[in-house]
Amino acid sequence: MSKQKNILVAVLGSTPQILTETLWCLKKEKGIDIDEVFVITTQFGKKLICEGNPSIGLPPLLNGVFEKFCKEFGLRTKFNEGNIKVIRDEKGIELEDIRDDRQNEIAADFITNEIRRIVSRKNAVLHCSVAGGRKTMSVYAALAMTLVGRKQDKLYHVLVSPPEIEGNPQFFYKPEIPIEIELNSGKKISTDKIEITLAEIPFLRLGRNI
């Protein structure tokens, strides 16, 4: 019998840090090593993941922070540009953002299909993070989990405190050796004083447990 794989699917928008915050909690708080990551995002979100935003000091998550994180915590998690799933319309055009009714309809179908694709893997446990992206993206991901999620699949929301650290371009996770992070106020805080909380969200499973 083949080993079960832990797959993380995260909806992300303008805060790519949510991915490593979630991975940190799964590893450090729950003892779960994620084997592979998939991100569902917009064209804008992908650009932030791959290129960062130098104007605010946000480094790229991919080919940068993510690899450093895995090395620090001994993870061999697969995550590359091909694992970034940009929401597309029926013509294959990537959405820059999700604002009107039509774009929301496209996003709902796309997110549901991506999550359905993951749960079709019989030897995989799906861990789904809904903390990022437009609020509608989080709703669609949660609804998709209700429709196709199996008894072994999990739904999460991640929070950091103090609230001033949310979205801070310098903070992606709590490193093993604490460092100081500068807040918007100009004050500094040590990473060992920052809390990352991963809340598991209970959800109805309406589909068959495949």
N, C-alpha and C positions, 0 to 999 in steps of 0.2 A: 504494500500500500504506500502510495507516494505521500510525502510530507505536506501538510497543509501550509499554504503560503498566506502571509498577512499582507493585504493590499490596502493602501491608504488612497482614498479619493478625496480631494479637497477642492471646494469652489473658492476661487481667489479673485480679488480685484486689485485695489490700489495698495493693499498691505500684504506683500508676499511673506512677511515675517511670520504670519499665522501658520505657515507650513512647518517651519522648524520648531515653533513653539509647540505645536501639536505633536510632532515627532519626539520632542524632548520629554513631554509628559508621558507618552506611550512607553518610552524607553525607561525613564527614571522612576516614574510613579506606578506604572502598571507592568513593567518588565516585559513589554512586547517589542520585539524587533520587527520592523516593517521591511518586507522583502522588496516591495516595489511601490512607487508613488505615481499616481496620475493626477493631473491638475486640470480642472475645467475653468476656463476664463475667457475673457474677451481679447481682442487684438491689443488693446492698451495694456491689459494685465500681463500678457505674454511679454511685451516689450519691457515691462518693469522687472519681470523674473529674469530675463536674459541680459538686460543691459543696465538695470538699476535706474536711478535718477540722480545724476551727479549734482544737479542744482540744489538738492536738499541733503546730499551726502548719503544717499541710499545706494549701497553696493549691489551688484547683481547677485541674485540668489543662486542661479545656475552657473557653473564654472567659477565658483567663488565660495560663498558662504556655505552652500549645501555640502560641498566636498570637504570643507574644513570641519563642519559639524560631524559628518560621518566618520572622519578620521579620528576626531577627538573622543567619540563614544563607541568606536569599534563596530560601526555598522557597515554593512555591504548592500545598502539599499539602492536599487536601480531607479534612476531618475535622469532622463535626458530630454532633449528638445522634442523628441517624438512622443514623449509622455505628456506633453502639454497640449490639451485638446481645446482649441479655440472654437467657440460657438460659431457655426456657419449657417447660412440660409440654404434654401433648396437649390440655389445656383452655385453653392460652394463659396460664397462671398463671406469673409470673416466679419463679424460684428465688432465695431469699435466700442460700442456701449450698448446698454439695454435700457431704453427709455419709453418707447411707445408700445401700443398693444401688440402690434405685429412682431416686434423684436422680442417681447415677452413670450409670445406663443412659440417662436422659434427656439428660444432658450429652454422653455419647458420640454419641448420634444427632444432637443439635443441632450439635455442633462439626463432625462429619463432613459434614452437609448444608451448613453455611455454607462450609466449605472447598471442597466440590464445586461450589458455586455460583460461587465465584471462579475456579476453574480452568476453568470452562466458557467463560470469556472467552478467545477464541483469541488476541487481541492483548495479553494481559496476562502479566507475569511475577509469580508469587506469591512474596513473601518472608514466611515465617512465623516468628514469635518465640514460643518456648515457655518463656520465663523466668518468667512470672507466673502467678497463679492457684493453685488447689489443684494438687498434684502430679498428681492424676488428670487434670486438664484438660490439662496438658502432655503426658501420655501419650496421651490421646485425639487431641490435635492432631497429634502425631508419627505415630500410627497412621493418621490420616486422610490425611496426606501420603504415607504408604507406599501407601495404597489408590488415591488419585486423583492424586497429584503427577505432574507431567510433567518431562521432562528439564531444562527451563529453570527450574524452581521450586527455591527454596532454603529450608533450615530452619536456624534460629539459636538460640543461647542467649547472653545477655548477662550479663557479670559486671563488678562494680566493685571496685576496691581502693584503699585498705585496706578490709578487711571491715567496719570500724566505720561506713563511709559507706553501706552497704547499707540502703535504706529510710529514709535520713535525709530528713526532710520539707523540708529546704532545698535538697537537691541533685536536679536533674532532668537536667542535662547540663553539659558544660564550656563556659562562655560564652567568647566571644572575648577579653573583658577579664576576667582572673581576679578572683574574689572569695573572701572567707574564709567557710568553713562551720564552724559550731560542732558538735562531736561530743558524744555523750552524756556523755563523761568531763569535758566542760567545756573541753577543749582545742580549738583552732581549726586548720583545715587550709586551705591555698589550693587552689582548684580546679585549678590547673595541676600540683598534686602528685597528683591523683586520676587513676587509670587506668580507662578503660572498654574492655573487651575483648569483641568480638563473635565468638563461635566458630561457624563453620559446621559443622553436624552432617550427616555423610553418612547417607543413608537409602536403603533399597531402594525401587524404584518398580515396584509390581506391576501397576498399571493400564496401560492403553494410553496412549502418548504423544500426547495430543490437542493 
